[in-house]
Amino acid sequence: MRGPHHPRMRSAAFIPRETVRRKVNTLVAKGWVVRRGDGSLAVQKQAAQDLEDATGDTVAYLTVMFQAFGKVRADRAEP
């Protein structure tokens, strides 16, 4: 399966070409993304390792928010 090419990502997200180029270069420099021979991009395992703590924090935050919204919804449903 071919990975995304940044021109496709840019047009799909309506992001300026230069912004995508800079962001992709940053991800490559961090070792999170590699450019394949065909020009497509692939995410590296290093990205998951480096972002593991932040991902856990985000999941915990979203869990708290989901529970809070559920409580608000339940409180509104009571007569």
ZITA-V711989 format. One record per residue. N is the residue number from 1. RES is the residue in three letters. PSI is psi in whole degrees, 0 to 359 (* if undefined). OMEGA is omega as a letter, one per 20 degrees, with the letter a starting at -180 (none if undefined). BURIAL is I if it has 24 or more other ideal C-beta (glycine too) atoms within 12 Angstrom, else O. Layout:
N;RES;PSI;OMEGA;BURIAL  N;RES;PSI;OMEGA;BURIAL
This chain:
1;MET;133;r;O  2;ARG;143;r;O  3;GLY;175;a;O  4;PRO;152;r;I  5;HIS;141;a;O  6;HIS;335;r;I  7;PRO;323;r;O  8;ARG;319;r;O  9;MET;318;a;O  10;ARG;311;a;O  11;SER;328;r;O  12;ALA;328;a;O  13;ALA;358;a;O  14;PHE;43;r;O  15;ILE;139;r;O  16;PRO;142;a;O  17;ARG;314;a;O  18;GLU;323;r;O  19;THR;314;r;O  20;VAL;317;a;I  21;ARG;314;a;O  22;ARG;316;a;O  23;LYS;318;r;O  24;VAL;317;r;I  25;ASN;322;r;O  26;THR;316;r;O  27;LEU;322;r;I  28;VAL;316;a;O  29;ALA;327;r;O  30;LYS;350;a;O  31;GLY;14;a;O  32;TRP;336;a;O  33;VAL;144;r;I  34;VAL;151;r;O  35;ARG;127;r;O  36;ARG;168;a;O  37;GLY;330;a;O  38;ASP;4;r;O  39;GLY;352;r;O  40;SER;169;a;O  41;LEU;147;r;I  42;ALA;136;r;I  43;VAL;138;a;O  44;GLN;157;r;O  45;LYS;331;a;O  46;GLN;327;r;O  47;ALA;313;r;O  48;ALA;319;a;O  49;GLN;314;a;O  50;ASP;330;a;O  51;LEU;5;a;O  52;GLU;312;a;O  53;ASP;315;r;O  54;ALA;323;r;O  55;THR;316;r;O  56;GLY;317;r;O  57;ASP;319;r;O  58;THR;316;r;O  59;VAL;318;r;O  60;ALA;317;r;O  61;TYR;313;a;O  62;LEU;326;r;O  63;THR;315;r;O  64;VAL;315;a;O  65;MET;317;r;O  66;PHE;316;r;O  67;GLN;320;r;O  68;ALA;316;r;O  69;PHE;321;r;O  70;GLY;320;r;O  71;LYS;315;r;O  72;VAL;317;r;O  73;ARG;317;r;O  74;ALA;319;r;O  75;ASP;323;r;O  76;ARG;332;a;O  77;ALA;340;r;O  78;GLU;141;a;O  79;PRO;*;none;O
